[in-house]
Amino acid sequence: MPGESEKVFTSWLTSTDRIDHAVTDEAFAAQSPEPEAVCGAVITLAPMEAPPGPCCARCVAFLNARESLRTLEQRIQPHRHRRPSWFARVLHVGGDAA
């Protein structure tokens, strides 16, 4: 499957400030004592006995945005809805008059 390699696998981990952050598996493996969350925050992990806290709003927003842009082209393309140039609009109007 072409989009399969682009998936991001995350786990929600509670930080010492009692906020749950989404951390990718790669970031957790590479930076285990203090991994970087998808929102960019470097977190210190709370003990496993700590109750879960509220989810980080920036992590949720990042994951929602990533989910809404399915293809790589959509993620790279800076302007998804581009207005036609004035020249293209003039040519289009002229073509309808026939």
N, CA, C and O atoms as CSV, one atom per row, in Angstrom:
chain,resi,resn,atom,element,x,y,z
A,1,MET,N,N,0.838,-1.179,0.000
A,1,MET,CA,C,0.000,0.000,0.000
A,1,MET,C,C,0.883,1.243,0.000
A,1,MET,O,O,1.804,1.312,0.814
A,2,PRO,N,N,0.652,2.245,-0.881
A,2,PRO,CA,C,1.546,3.389,-0.970
A,2,PRO,C,C,1.533,4.284,0.254
A,2,PRO,O,O,2.587,4.801,0.623
A,3,GLY,N,N,0.405,4.494,0.898
A,3,GLY,CA,C,0.334,5.382,2.042
A,3,GLY,C,C,0.735,4.729,3.357
A,3,GLY,O,O,0.851,5.401,4.381
A,4,GLU,N,N,0.948,3.414,3.324
A,4,GLU,CA,C,1.240,2.680,4.549
A,4,GLU,C,C,2.535,3.129,5.206
A,4,GLU,O,O,2.604,3.195,6.433
A,5,SER,N,N,3.567,3.442,4.423
A,5,SER,CA,C,4.851,3.830,5.000
A,5,SER,C,C,4.813,5.232,5.595
A,5,SER,O,O,5.731,5.615,6.320
A,6,GLU,N,N,3.768,6.006,5.303
A,6,GLU,CA,C,3.677,7.369,5.795
A,6,GLU,C,C,2.910,7.465,7.108
A,6,GLU,O,O,2.754,8.563,7.642
A,7,LYS,N,N,2.429,6.345,7.640
A,7,LYS,CA,C,1.675,6.373,8.885
A,7,LYS,C,C,2.577,6.760,10.040
A,7,LYS,O,O,3.770,6.460,10.053
A,8,VAL,N,N,1.986,7.422,10.992
A,8,VAL,CA,C,2.697,7.800,12.208
A,8,VAL,C,C,2.068,7.016,13.349
A,8,VAL,O,O,0.869,7.124,13.603
A,9,PHE,N,N,2.888,6.225,14.033
A,9,PHE,CA,C,2.401,5.455,15.168
A,9,PHE,C,C,2.802,6.192,16.438
A,9,PHE,O,O,3.982,6.439,16.683
A,10,THR,N,N,1.797,6.539,17.243
A,10,THR,CA,C,2.049,7.311,18.454
A,10,THR,C,C,1.481,6.603,19.675
A,10,THR,O,O,0.582,5.766,19.580
A,11,SER,N,N,2.031,6.964,20.814
A,11,SER,CA,C,1.506,6.546,22.110
A,11,SER,C,C,1.290,7.799,22.930
A,11,SER,O,O,2.058,8.755,22.835
A,12,TRP,N,N,0.243,7.791,23.735
A,12,TRP,CA,C,-0.015,8.923,24.627
A,12,TRP,C,C,0.691,8.656,25.938
A,12,TRP,O,O,0.408,7.667,26.613
A,13,LEU,N,N,1.611,9.538,26.300
A,13,LEU,CA,C,2.399,9.399,27.511
A,13,LEU,C,C,2.152,10.591,28.420
A,13,LEU,O,O,2.048,11.728,27.958
A,14,THR,N,N,2.059,10.321,29.716
A,14,THR,CA,C,1.830,11.388,30.688
A,14,THR,C,C,3.162,11.987,31.105
A,14,THR,O,O,4.095,11.272,31.471
A,15,SER,N,N,3.234,13.297,31.044
A,15,SER,CA,C,4.457,13.994,31.455
A,15,SER,C,C,4.347,14.376,32.931
A,15,SER,O,O,3.288,14.234,33.542
A,16,THR,N,N,5.446,14.857,33.490
A,16,THR,CA,C,5.446,15.235,34.906
A,16,THR,C,C,4.545,16.430,35.185
A,16,THR,O,O,4.164,16.652,36.334
A,17,ASP,N,N,4.194,17.204,34.160
A,17,ASP,CA,C,3.256,18.309,34.376
A,17,ASP,C,C,1.807,17.837,34.248
A,17,ASP,O,O,0.892,18.657,34.167
A,18,ARG,N,N,1.597,16.516,34.229
A,18,ARG,CA,C,0.284,15.854,34.215
A,18,ARG,C,C,-0.531,16.136,32.961
A,18,ARG,O,O,-1.758,16.211,33.015
A,19,ILE,N,N,0.152,16.292,31.838
A,19,ILE,CA,C,-0.509,16.445,30.540
A,19,ILE,C,C,-0.073,15.274,29.672
A,19,ILE,O,O,1.109,14.932,29.632
A,20,ASP,N,N,-1.027,14.659,28.977
A,20,ASP,CA,C,-0.711,13.551,28.073
A,20,ASP,C,C,-0.283,14.105,26.724
A,20,ASP,O,O,-0.971,14.940,26.137
A,21,HIS,N,N,0.861,13.633,26.235
A,21,HIS,CA,C,1.394,14.051,24.945
A,21,HIS,C,C,1.492,12.841,24.019
A,21,HIS,O,O,1.719,11.722,24.478
A,22,ALA,N,N,1.321,13.067,22.717
A,22,ALA,CA,C,1.492,12.021,21.719
A,22,ALA,C,C,2.969,11.975,21.329
A,22,ALA,O,O,3.545,12.984,20.921
A,23,VAL,N,N,3.573,10.791,21.460
A,23,VAL,CA,C,4.992,10.603,21.139
A,23,VAL,C,C,5.080,9.490,20.105
A,23,VAL,O,O,4.481,8.428,20.276
A,24,THR,N,N,5.829,9.733,19.028
A,24,THR,CA,C,5.997,8.702,18.011
A,24,THR,C,C,6.881,7.589,18.557
A,24,THR,O,O,7.681,7.798,19.470
A,25,ASP,N,N,6.722,6.409,17.981
A,25,ASP,CA,C,7.541,5.271,18.404
A,25,ASP,C,C,9.017,5.541,18.163
A,25,ASP,O,O,9.863,5.166,18.975
A,26,GLU,N,N,9.328,6.194,17.041
A,26,GLU,CA,C,10.727,6.494,16.717
A,26,GLU,C,C,11.333,7.471,17.722
A,26,GLU,O,O,12.472,7.292,18.153
A,27,ALA,N,N,10.578,8.501,18.095
A,27,ALA,CA,C,11.083,9.484,19.062
A,27,ALA,C,C,11.277,8.845,20.429
A,27,ALA,O,O,12.236,9.161,21.133
A,28,PHE,N,N,10.376,7.955,20.806
A,28,PHE,CA,C,10.502,7.293,22.101
A,28,PHE,C,C,11.728,6.385,22.136
A,28,PHE,O,O,12.445,6.339,23.135
A,29,ALA,N,N,11.965,5.665,21.041
A,29,ALA,CA,C,13.123,4.764,20.989
A,29,ALA,C,C,14.434,5.544,20.957
A,29,ALA,O,O,15.416,5.118,21.565
A,30,ALA,N,N,14.464,6.668,20.265
A,30,ALA,CA,C,15.704,7.428,20.120
A,30,ALA,C,C,16.001,8.316,21.328
A,30,ALA,O,O,17.164,8.549,21.657
A,31,GLN,N,N,14.949,8.814,21.992
A,31,GLN,CA,C,15.133,9.780,23.077
A,31,GLN,C,C,14.382,9.317,24.322
A,31,GLN,O,O,13.647,10.098,24.926
A,32,SER,N,N,14.558,8.070,24.706
A,32,SER,CA,C,13.740,7.441,25.728
A,32,SER,C,C,13.610,8.191,27.056
A,32,SER,O,O,12.489,8.294,27.554
A,33,PRO,N,N,14.662,8.714,27.659
A,33,PRO,CA,C,14.411,9.363,28.956
A,33,PRO,C,C,13.537,10.610,28.843
A,33,PRO,O,O,12.680,10.848,29.694
A,34,GLU,N,N,13.749,11.400,27.801
A,34,GLU,CA,C,12.966,12.622,27.603
A,34,GLU,C,C,12.594,12.746,26.120
A,34,GLU,O,O,13.243,13.487,25.381
A,35,PRO,N,N,11.555,12.024,25.683
A,35,PRO,CA,C,11.196,12.053,24.257
A,35,PRO,C,C,10.535,13.371,23.870
A,35,PRO,O,O,10.003,14.098,24.709
A,36,GLU,N,N,10.587,13.651,22.577
A,36,GLU,CA,C,9.930,14.841,22.030
A,36,GLU,C,C,8.559,14.443,21.504
A,36,GLU,O,O,8.433,13.502,20.720
A,37,ALA,N,N,7.539,15.162,21.938
A,37,ALA,CA,C,6.168,14.901,21.494
A,37,ALA,C,C,5.964,15.468,20.093
A,37,ALA,O,O,6.795,16.228,19.596
A,38,VAL,N,N,4.858,15.094,19.463
A,38,VAL,CA,C,4.592,15.581,18.101
A,38,VAL,C,C,4.339,17.089,18.087
A,38,VAL,O,O,4.451,17.720,17.037
A,39,CYS,N,N,4.000,17.672,19.235
A,39,CYS,CA,C,3.796,19.122,19.308
A,39,CYS,C,C,5.108,19.874,19.451
A,39,CYS,O,O,5.124,21.103,19.383
A,40,GLY,N,N,6.215,19.152,19.650
A,40,GLY,CA,C,7.511,19.784,19.763
A,40,GLY,C,C,8.003,19.906,21.195
A,40,GLY,O,O,9.156,20.279,21.416
A,41,ALA,N,N,7.168,19.604,22.161
A,41,ALA,CA,C,7.571,19.699,23.567
A,41,ALA,C,C,8.427,18.491,23.944
A,41,ALA,O,O,8.088,17.352,23.624
A,42,VAL,N,N,9.536,18.755,24.626
A,42,VAL,CA,C,10.352,17.678,25.179
A,42,VAL,C,C,9.797,17.404,26.567
A,42,VAL,O,O,9.765,18.291,27.420
A,43,ILE,N,N,9.357,16.165,26.786
A,43,ILE,CA,C,8.660,15.859,28.031
A,43,ILE,C,C,9.494,14.955,28.931
A,43,ILE,O,O,10.307,14.156,28.465
A,44,THR,N,N,9.271,15.106,30.219
A,44,THR,CA,C,9.827,14.188,31.206
A,44,THR,C,C,8.685,13.276,31.614
A,44,THR,O,O,7.629,13.740,32.046
A,45,LEU,N,N,8.901,11.986,31.474
A,45,LEU,CA,C,7.830,11.030,31.720
A,45,LEU,C,C,7.491,10.938,33.201
A,45,LEU,O,O,8.373,10.914,34.060
A,46,ALA,N,N,6.189,10.887,33.479
A,46,ALA,CA,C,5.711,10.713,34.842
A,46,ALA,C,C,5.806,9.228,35.203
A,46,ALA,O,O,5.870,8.385,34.308
A,47,PRO,N,N,5.815,8.898,36.482
A,47,PRO,CA,C,5.820,7.487,36.871
A,47,PRO,C,C,4.584,6.772,36.327
A,47,PRO,O,O,3.551,7.394,36.081
A,48,MET,N,N,4.705,5.471,36.145
A,48,MET,CA,C,3.605,4.688,35.573
A,48,MET,C,C,2.364,4.696,36.461
A,48,MET,O,O,1.259,4.465,35.969
A,49,GLU,N,N,2.523,4.959,37.763
A,49,GLU,CA,C,1.364,4.995,38.657
A,49,GLU,C,C,0.558,6.272,38.508
A,49,GLU,O,O,-0.569,6.350,38.998
A,50,ALA,N,N,1.112,7.273,37.843
A,50,ALA,CA,C,0.422,8.556,37.696
A,50,ALA,C,C,-0.826,8.375,36.834
A,50,ALA,O,O,-0.784,7.711,35.799
A,51,PRO,N,N,-1.942,8.975,37.274
A,51,PRO,CA,C,-3.153,8.868,36.460
A,51,PRO,C,C,-3.005,9.677,35.176
A,51,PRO,O,O,-2.261,10.658,35.147
A,52,PRO,N,N,-3.702,9.280,34.119
A,52,PRO,CA,C,-3.607,10.055,32.878
A,52,PRO,C,C,-4.185,11.453,33.072
A,52,PRO,O,O,-5.112,11.660,33.855
A,53,GLY,N,N,-3.623,12.388,32.352
A,53,GLY,CA,C,-4.088,13.767,32.423
A,53,GLY,C,C,-4.833,14.139,31.161
A,53,GLY,O,O,-5.114,13.276,30.328
A,54,PRO,N,N,-5.158,15.409,31.008
A,54,PRO,CA,C,-5.812,15.845,29.772
A,54,PRO,C,C,-4.833,15.788,28.601
A,54,PRO,O,O,-3.626,15.959,28.772
A,55,CYS,N,N,-5.370,15.547,27.428
A,55,CYS,CA,C,-4.532,15.468,26.226
A,55,CYS,C,C,-4.053,16.862,25.836
A,55,CYS,O,O,-4.783,17.844,25.966
A,56,CYS,N,N,-2.825,16.929,25.361
A,56,CYS,CA,C,-2.239,18.183,24.888
A,56,CYS,C,C,-3.014,18.655,23.649
A,56,CYS,O,O,-3.177,17.907,22.685
A,57,ALA,N,N,-3.479,19.880,23.691
A,57,ALA,CA,C,-4.263,20.417,22.573
A,57,ALA,C,C,-3.434,20.522,21.301
A,57,ALA,O,O,-3.958,20.312,20.208
A,58,ARG,N,N,-2.143,20.846,21.425
A,58,ARG,CA,C,-1.288,20.957,20.236
A,58,ARG,C,C,-1.029,19.590,19.621
A,58,ARG,O,O,-0.974,19.474,18.397
A,59,CYS,N,N,-0.869,18.557,20.430
A,59,CYS,CA,C,-0.687,17.207,19.894
A,59,CYS,C,C,-1.946,16.753,19.151
A,59,CYS,O,O,-1.862,16.181,18.064
A,60,VAL,N,N,-3.107,17.012,19.743
A,60,VAL,CA,C,-4.373,16.643,19.103
A,60,VAL,C,C,-4.524,17.383,17.779
A,60,VAL,O,O,-4.919,16.785,16.778
A,61,ALA,N,N,-4.215,18.675,17.764
A,61,ALA,CA,C,-4.330,19.469,16.529
A,61,ALA,C,C,-3.383,18.937,15.460
A,61,ALA,O,O,-3.758,18.848,14.291
A,62,PHE,N,N,-2.150,18.580,15.850
A,62,PHE,CA,C,-1.191,18.038,14.890
A,62,PHE,C,C,-1.700,16.737,14.289
A,62,PHE,O,O,-1.657,16.558,13.072
A,63,LEU,N,N,-2.181,15.828,15.126
A,63,LEU,CA,C,-2.651,14.539,14.628
A,63,LEU,C,C,-3.895,14.689,13.766
A,63,LEU,O,O,-4.042,13.982,12.769
A,64,ASN,N,N,-4.795,15.600,14.134
A,64,ASN,CA,C,-5.982,15.848,13.302
A,64,ASN,C,C,-5.596,16.435,11.949
A,64,ASN,O,O,-6.147,16.038,10.922
A,65,ALA,N,N,-4.661,17.368,11.940
A,65,ALA,CA,C,-4.215,17.966,10.678
A,65,ALA,C,C,-3.544,16.922,9.797
A,65,ALA,O,O,-3.779,16.877,8.589
A,66,ARG,N,N,-2.727,16.100,10.389
A,66,ARG,CA,C,-2.044,15.057,9.619
A,66,ARG,C,C,-3.052,14.064,9.037
A,66,ARG,O,O,-2.892,13.604,7.907
A,67,GLU,N,N,-4.071,13.741,9.796
A,67,GLU,CA,C,-5.092,12.803,9.324
A,67,GLU,C,C,-5.911,13.398,8.183
A,67,GLU,O,O,-6.322,12.672,7.278
A,68,SER,N,N,-6.154,14.716,8.212
A,68,SER,CA,C,-6.980,15.339,7.180
A,68,SER,C,C,-6.236,15.483,5.858
A,68,SER,O,O,-6.873,15.597,4.811
A,69,LEU,N,N,-4.904,15.480,5.879
A,69,LEU,CA,C,-4.111,15.560,4.651
A,69,LEU,C,C,-3.541,14.178,4.362
A,69,LEU,O,O,-2.447,13.846,4.818
A,70,ARG,N,N,-4.264,13.390,3.621
A,70,ARG,CA,C,-3.929,11.984,3.408
A,70,ARG,C,C,-2.684,11.766,2.541
A,70,ARG,O,O,-1.851,10.921,2.868
A,71,THR,N,N,-2.547,12.509,1.452
A,71,THR,CA,C,-1.460,12.222,0.520
A,71,THR,C,C,-0.254,13.110,0.775
A,71,THR,O,O,-0.371,14.190,1.354
A,72,LEU,N,N,0.890,12.645,0.341
A,72,LEU,CA,C,2.125,13.408,0.490
A,72,LEU,C,C,2.043,14.723,-0.277
A,72,LEU,O,O,2.551,15.741,0.192
A,73,GLU,N,N,1.411,14.716,-1.446
A,73,GLU,CA,C,1.278,15.932,-2.244
A,73,GLU,C,C,0.476,16.986,-1.490
A,73,GLU,O,O,0.799,18.172,-1.558
A,74,GLN,N,N,-0.562,16.570,-0.773
A,74,GLN,CA,C,-1.356,17.517,-0.010
A,74,GLN,C,C,-0.548,18.109,1.137
A,74,GLN,O,O,-0.721,19.281,1.472
A,75,ARG,N,N,0.338,17.311,1.746
A,75,ARG,CA,C,1.139,17.812,2.860
A,75,ARG,C,C,2.207,18.778,2.393
A,75,ARG,O,O,2.544,19.717,3.114
A,76,ILE,N,N,2.750,18.570,1.196
A,76,ILE,CA,C,3.828,19.408,0.690
A,76,ILE,C,C,3.289,20.657,0.017
A,76,ILE,O,O,3.882,21.728,0.147
A,77,GLN,N,N,2.188,20.548,-0.693
A,77,GLN,CA,C,1.609,21.656,-1.462
A,77,GLN,C,C,1.214,22.795,-0.526
A,77,GLN,O,O,0.360,22.598,0.339
A,78,PRO,N,N,1.814,23.994,-0.673
A,78,PRO,CA,C,1.479,25.086,0.244
A,78,PRO,C,C,0.077,25.661,0.026
A,78,PRO,O,O,-0.554,26.111,0.982
A,79,HIS,N,N,-0.417,25.653,-1.204
A,79,HIS,CA,C,-1.729,26.214,-1.505
A,79,HIS,C,C,-2.595,25.116,-2.094
A,79,HIS,O,O,-2.395,24.697,-3.234
A,80,ARG,N,N,-3.551,24.657,-1.314
A,80,ARG,CA,C,-4.414,23.590,-1.808
A,80,ARG,C,C,-5.472,24.126,-2.756
A,80,ARG,O,O,-5.838,23.445,-3.714
A,81,HIS,N,N,-5.969,25.325,-2.513
A,81,HIS,CA,C,-6.996,25.913,-3.360
A,81,HIS,C,C,-6.437,27.205,-3.931
A,81,HIS,O,O,-6.415,28.243,-3.269
A,82,ARG,N,N,-5.998,27.120,-5.140
A,82,ARG,CA,C,-5.346,28.274,-5.749
A,82,ARG,C,C,-6.299,28.984,-6.688
A,82,ARG,O,O,-6.969,28.347,-7.501
A,83,ARG,N,N,-6.359,30.285,-6.579
A,83,ARG,CA,C,-7.202,31.085,-7.445
A,83,ARG,C,C,-6.564,31.156,-8.821
A,83,ARG,O,O,-5.355,31.358,-8.929
A,84,PRO,N,N,-7.367,30.990,-9.893
A,84,PRO,CA,C,-6.798,31.094,-11.246
A,84,PRO,C,C,-6.252,32.497,-11.504
A,84,PRO,O,O,-6.749,33.479,-10.952
A,85,SER,N,N,-5.248,32.577,-12.331
A,85,SER,CA,C,-4.671,33.877,-12.677
A,85,SER,C,C,-5.678,34.689,-13.476
A,85,SER,O,O,-6.647,34.149,-14.008
A,86,TRP,N,N,-5.440,35.977,-13.553
A,86,TRP,CA,C,-6.362,36.844,-14.286
A,86,TRP,C,C,-6.405,36.442,-15.759
A,86,TRP,O,O,-7.451,36.537,-16.401
A,87,PHE,N,N,-5.258,35.988,-16.297
A,87,PHE,CA,C,-5.205,35.593,-17.698
A,87,PHE,C,C,-6.062,34.339,-17.941
A,87,PHE,O,O,-6.768,34.243,-18.945
A,88,ALA,N,N,-5.989,33.404,-17.027
A,88,ALA,CA,C,-6.793,32.179,-17.170
A,88,ALA,C,C,-8.281,32.507,-17.051
A,88,ALA,O,O,-9.101,31.909,-17.748
A,89,ARG,N,N,-8.636,33.446,-16.182
A,89,ARG,CA,C,-10.041,33.838,-16.043
A,89,ARG,C,C,-10.541,34.532,-17.314
A,89,ARG,O,O,-11.680,34.307,-17.723
A,90,VAL,N,N,-9.716,35.368,-17.943
A,90,VAL,CA,C,-10.107,36.058,-19.170
A,90,VAL,C,C,-10.295,35.026,-20.293
A,90,VAL,O,O,-11.262,35.101,-21.051
A,91,LEU,N,N,-9.385,34.082,-20.394
A,91,LEU,CA,C,-9.508,33.057,-21.434
A,91,LEU,C,C,-10.740,32.190,-21.206
A,91,LEU,O,O,-11.395,31.790,-22.169
A,92,HIS,N,N,-11.069,31.892,-19.953
A,92,HIS,CA,C,-12.225,31.057,-19.647
A,92,HIS,C,C,-13.518,31.780,-19.983
A,92,HIS,O,O,-14.438,31.163,-20.521
A,93,VAL,N,N,-13.615,33.066,-19.682
A,93,VAL,CA,C,-14.812,33.859,-19.994
A,93,VAL,C,C,-14.972,33.944,-21.508
A,93,VAL,O,O,-16.084,33.805,-22.018
A,94,GLY,N,N,-13.884,34.169,-22.229
A,94,GLY,CA,C,-13.946,34.255,-23.687
A,94,GLY,C,C,-14.374,32.943,-24.320
A,94,GLY,O,O,-15.027,32.949,-25.363
A,95,GLY,N,N,-14.021,31.823,-23.710
A,95,GLY,CA,C,-14.382,30.515,-24.268
A,95,GLY,C,C,-15.849,30.205,-24.078
A,95,GLY,O,O,-16.414,29.448,-24.867
A,96,ASP,N,N,-16.504,30.770,-23.042
A,96,ASP,CA,C,-17.920,30.503,-22.806
A,96,ASP,C,C,-18.832,31.276,-23.750
A,96,ASP,O,O,-19.995,30.912,-23.923
A,97,ALA,N,N,-18.312,32.344,-24.365
A,97,ALA,CA,C,-19.150,33.187,-25.221
A,97,ALA,C,C,-19.467,32.517,-26.550
A,97,ALA,O,O,-20.355,32.993,-27.257
A,98,ALA,N,N,-18.788,31.439,-26.927
A,98,ALA,CA,C,-18.989,30.814,-28.224
A,98,ALA,C,C,-20.223,30.026,-28.327
A,98,ALA,O,O,-20.501,29.450,-29.379
